[in-house]
Amino acid sequence: MIESLFMLSEESRDVLIEKHWGALIDRSVSEYYWDELAKFDGIEREIPAVINSPQYYMFHYKNDGIIMLCCCQREVGPLLVIEFLAKICEILTDYFGDTSEKTLRANFVTVYQLLEEVCDSGMPCITEMNILKDMIPPPSMMNRLSSAMQGTKGVVLTKDVPEGILSNVPWRRAGVKHSSNEIFFDITEEVDVTLNRDGQVVSMQIIGDMNCNCKLSGMPDITLTFQNPQMLGDARLHPSVRFARFASDRALSFVPPDGQFTLMQYKILDGDEDKHGKGKFNKGGMIKGGKFIPANFASKGEAHHSRLPIYIKPQISLTEHNGRVNVIVGSKTDLDGKPVENLVLSMPLPSNTAHADLTANCGTVELDIKKRVCKWDIGKLPKDKNPMLTGTLRMNAEVITEDEEAAATTRRLAPTAAPVITVDFKITGVTISGLAVDSLTLSNENYKPYKGIRSATKAGLFQVRTG
């Protein structure tokens, strides 16, 4: 059972909102989170998903500079709590546009109303957006005027029971009408990959989201089929999707909610190489060790990770007194002719760096000696030349300590380990896995809807080792 929820500001570290479903917990419990953050040098993603305190299990989720901190006194499924926190952020974003500190302060009454409905006695309850909007109308000028006239001080109440609660399809209201019937799908994939200094893949996975914006009248029934559907082995589906149909042929059959929602999330892991060079091929790709490797990843005699859009060749040598940097970036695979955009490389510098002289033949280079980081913003990857970053580093070989007794003594600083380059980019109009919609059919209604599908690929945790 969830005891309490605290919404913390990352900037001021204040407790903006607290909600208790069980015993009252002092807000000072949030100090355990900040102490844990300090242990990992302020890197939030390195903090364990569950923080153990003497009395509580603490779960955290960050969104728009707000940390959702949840306290549980008894053992509970971690994914249940983390998914619940993510759902709260999704609801607040849909209501207010974002979950920033300013937004929460301006709408704290509505936030408390939502927290009352989404959780009952510590157990997640109503989280469907359509039902919540029937019970608690989103803030608008009309609602503010209505509450002012009724003297409810910003609290907007509805006396009608939401239709979704009594329906077999709780995620969709009855009698929905739109002047233009249209439905849009956005497929976005993030590639998490670690490359060694020779460009070989150490680990790789693809995380995909399929978001939908539905503006269809009535009670439509949608069937969506894919090219290479076998790759969708590890998928998380919206409650509206009929699982039996998905399990049989990987097709999505559902009655969509009205408005925006996440239809599916999926993960594609880097398939294991066949030790004997053999695999079972089919039209969609290859199956090895019970895993499906899409045709875009693998063909006979080729590595299945060859669809990576760029390659990076780092040559970095460091000594006690100086260092030399040479990084080359180039296009590796032509993803349907789509260019690589917003390409940015970030490289940490050794902690004893005194001066850096780095230049590039493409893009801009920003050096921050105080924070020991080099940011190379290439932008759109050119096809006529390979961007190159070159230069030298000068190190501090000796450091005088601040201790008065040891003021005259010095110690040598050995160069730090080889830095890890972090890469960020975006490619619009294509997915790196090759997943694409094959057909979309609508039944149970007589109109013909307008359909739109967009695809995009961006870097997730894309790292290149230099040593």
N, C-alpha and C positions, 0 to 999 in steps of 0.2 A: 504494500500500500504506500502511496505517495503521501508523505507527511506535510511538506512545505515546498513552496516554489519562490525563489528570489530572482529578480531581474536586476542585474548589476550593470553599471556603466563602465565600459573599459577605460574611458578617458579619466573620469573623476573617481572611479571605484566606489561610488555611492550606491546604496540599495534604493533603486527607483520604485519598485513595486514588490510587495511580499504578500503571499497568499498561503494560508494555513488550512489544511483539511483535517489535520489531526491535532496533536498537542502543539502548543505554541513553542516555536523554536526561536531562540535569540538570533538576531541578524549577524551577530559577531561570528557565526559559524562560517560566513563567507571568507574569513581570513584564511581558512585552510586552502581555499582555491588560490588565493594570491600567493601564499607560501609555496604551493606546488608550482605555480607559474614561475616563481623566482628560481626554483631548482633547475628549470629547463631554459634559463636565460630568456624568458619572455616568449618562447616559441609555443604557441597554444596547442598546435597539433601534436606536440610531443608529450603532452600531459596524458596520463592514463585516463581512459574513459570513465573509470570508477575510482573515486578518491575515498580512501578509508580514513575516517576520523574516529576518535574513541567511542562515539555514540551512534554515528550515522554513516550510511553509504551515500556518497554524494555524486551525482551525475551532472554533466555540464554540456551545454550546446551554445555555440556562438553564432550570432547573425547581426549584421549591420552595427557592429560595435557594442552590442548588448550580449551579455553572458546570461543564459538561463541556467540557474543552479537549482537542482532538485535534491531534496533530502529524503531518504527512506531509512526507517529504523530497522526494518526486517529485510531479509533477502528477497529480491525481486528480479525478474528477468531484465538484464541491462538493456536489451534491444527495445523492450516495451517502453521503458522510461525515455530512452533517447529518441525513439520514434514519436513519442508523445510530445517531447519538447520541440522537435522539428515541426510537428503538426501545428503547435501553438504559433510558432514563427510564421508558418504558411498562412494561418488564419489572420494574424495581425497584419501581415503584408497585404493580404487581399482586402482587408478593411481600410487600412490607412495608407497604403502605398509603400511603407517601409517600417522598420522597427527601431528607428533611431531614438536617442534619448529625448530629443525635442518632441518627437511625435508621441512618445509614450506619456510624457508629462502633459501634453495638450489633450490627450484622450484617455486619461487614467480611469474615468468613470466607466467608459465603454469596455476598457480592458478588464476591469473587475467583473463586469457583467458577463463577459465571455468566459472568464476563468470559472465563474460559478456554474456555467452550463457545460463546459468541456470536461469537467471532472466532478464526480459525485462521491463524497466520502473517501477520497484518495484513489478512486478508480476512474480511468478515462471513460467518458460517457458519450456525449454528442459532439462529434467532430466533423460532421458533414456540413459543408459551407451553405448549401441551400436551406437546410433546416435552421442553422444559426441565423441566417439573414432574415428568415421569417419571424424568428423570435426577437432578435436584436437588430434592427435596421442599421445599416452602416451610417456613419455621420455624414450629414449633408446640411445645406443651408435650410431646406424645408424642415428637417428634423430638429434643427436648433431652434427655429421659430416656433415649432409645435411644442417643444419642451418648455420654452420660455413662457408661452401662453398658458400651459398647464401647470406651471410652477414646479416642474420635476427636476429642475437644476441639471439639465443635460442628460437625464435618464429617459430614454425612449422606450415605452412599454407597448406590447401588443397583447390583445385579449384573445385572439384567435389561436387555436391549436395548429401548429405547422402541418401542412398536408403530408409532408414526407414521413412524419412519425407513423401515420396510419396507412402508409402505402407499402406495397411489396417492393417498390423501387425507391428506397428512402433518399437516395442521392439526387432524385429529380422531382421537381414540382409538377403537378398536373396542370394541364391547360396552358403550357408555355407557348407564346406566340412571338414570332419575329417577322418583320417586314421583308427582310432578305435572309433566306435560309442558306447558311454557309458554315463550313467547318474547316479548321486549319490545324495542321500538325507540324510540330517542330521537333526534329531529331537532332540532339546535340550529344556529341561524344567527347570525352576527355581521355587522353592517352597518358597513362602513368608508365614511365619507362626509365630504366637505369642503364646507361651505356658505359663501357670501359673506355680507356684512352684510345683503343684501336677501333672504336665504333661498333663493337659487338654487343649484342643485347644481353644484359645480366638478368634482368627481370622485366616483365611487361604485362600490363593488363589494360583493358578498355572499359570505361564506365560510361554507360549511355542513358540518356533521359529522353523520353518521348512525351512531350507536352501537347495538350489539345486545347483549342479554343472553340467551343461549340455554340453556335447560334442557330439552332434548328427548332422548328415548331413541333408541337405535338409530342409523341412518344416514339421517336425513331429508333430503329434497331440497326446497328452498324456491324459490318463484317469487314475486317482488315486482314489482308494476306501479304506476305513478304517474299522477297527473293532471298534465297539462302536462309530459310527460317530455322534450320538446324542449329545455327550458332546461338540461338536464344535458349540455352540450357539453364542458365542461372538468371532468372528474371523475377522481378517483384511487380505485381499487377494491381491495378485499381480494383476495389471491391466490385465494380460493375462488370468486370470481365468474367465470362463464363470459363471456369478453369478446366472443365472437362473437354471443351473444344480446344483450348490452348494446349492441353496435354496430348491430344491426339495428333494434331497437325500444325501446331504453333500458329494458329490463326487467332486473331482477337475478335471475339464476338461480344458485343456489349450494347447496353442502352446508356448513352452518355449523359453525364450531368450537364446542366446548363451553365455555360461560362467556361472559365479556365480551370484546368485540373491536370495532374500528372497521370497519364494513362499507363505508362510502363517505365520501369527502370531495369537495366540489365547490366551484366558484367561478363566480359569475354576475357578469359585468361590466356596467357601465352602457352600454347600447346607444347608438350614434351616432344623432343626430337626422337625419331625412331632409330634405335641403335643399329638396326639391320638395313635401314634405308628403305623399308617397305611400309606401305600403309594402304588402307582400304579407301579408294577414291570413289566419289560419286559426282553428280553434276554440280553440287553446291560446294564441294571441297573434299577434305580428307578426314578420316576418323583414325585416331591413334590412341591406344590405351583407353578407349572409352570416351575420348574427348573429340569434339568436332573442331576441325581447323578449316576455316573458310577458304574458298579458292583464291580470294584476294591475298591471303596470307601465305598459302603454300601451293606449290606445284612440284612435280618430280624434279629432284635435284636442286631445289631452291629453298631458302629459309623462309618460314612462314611469317617472319616479321619484316619482310622486305618492303612492306608498304609504308614504312616510316617516311614522312615527306622530306626530311632534311638529314644531313650528316654534319657532324662537328668533329674536327681534327685538332685537338689541343696539344701543344708542345710547350710545357712550362718547366723551367729548371730554376731551382732556388738554392742559394748558398747562404753562408752567414752574412755576407756583405752585400750581395746583389741578387737579382733575378732577371730572367728573360722570359717574355711572354710572346707566344705566337698561336693564334686561334684562327682557323679557317672554317667557314660555314658555306654549305652549298646545297643545292636541291638534289634530293636522292631519287624521288619517285614523282612522276607527273600524275597527280590525282585528278584525272579528267580535265586537265588543263587549268585547274583552279590555282591561283597564286597563294603563296604563304604570306600572310599579313600580320602586322603588329608583332613582329619578331623582336624579342628582347632577350639578351643574355646578361645574367648577373653573376659576377665572380667575386667571392670574398678574397681580400688581400691578407697576407700574413700579418700577424698582430704586431710585429716589429718593423712594419713598413714606414720609412721616413719620407720617401718621395717616390712618385710614380709618373712615368712619362709614357703614356699609352695613346696611340693614334690608330685610326681606322680609315680604310679607303671607301667606306660606305656607312652612312648613318652617323650618329653622334655618340660620343663617349663622355660619360659623367663620372668623375672621380670624387670620392668622399674619403679622404685620408683619415678623418676623425672616426668615421664608422668602419673604416677598412673595407670598402666595397667599391667595385667598378661595375657600372651599368652601361651596357652597349645597346643602344636602341637602333636597330637596323630598319625597322618599318616593313615595307614590302620587299621581299627577297627578290633581288634582280636576277634575270635569266642570262644576261650577257657577261656577267663577271661574278666571281666568288668573293663575298665580303671577307676581309682579313683584318684582324686586330693584332698589332705588333707593338712592342715597346720594352722598356726596362724598368726594374724596380731597384731602389736603394734601401738597404736595411740599416737599422740601428744595431750595431754589434755590441754596444755596451749601454747599460742603463744604470744611472745613479739612483740608489734607493732614497726614500724620504726619511728614513730613520737617522736621527742625529748621530747615534753611535756608529752607524755603518755608512755615514755620508761619504767617506773617502774610499769605500770599497766598491767594486764593480763586479758584475757577473755577465757572462756571455749568454745571449739568447739564441738558441738553436732555431733554425727555420721551422715553421709549423708544417704539418702534413700538407700534401698536395691538395689544393682547393677543389671543391666540387662546383661545377658550373650549373646554374639553374636556367632553364630555357622556358620562354613563354611565347606562344604564337596562336594564330587563329586562321582557319581555312573555311570559307563559306561555300555552300553549295555541294558539299560532298562529305561522306562519313569515311573514316579511316578503315572501318571494318568492312565496308561495302554493303552494309544493310540498307535496303531500299524497299519502299512499298510497291507491291506488285499490283494489287487491285483494292478498290474500296467500293463496297455496295451498301445501299440503304434499302431497308424494307419497312413495312408497317405504316408507311406514309406515301402519299401520291405525288408529292413534288420532287423535283430534281435539284439537289443542292449544288452549290458551288464548293469545290474542294481545292484546297491548297496545301502543299507539302514543302517544307524547307529543311535543309540539312546543314550542319556545321560541325567542324572538328576543332578542338582547341587543346592546348597542352594542360595537363594536370600537374602531377609531380614528375617533371621531365628533368632528369639529372644526368650530367656527364662527368665521369671521374677523370681526373687528369694525372693520376699516379697509379 
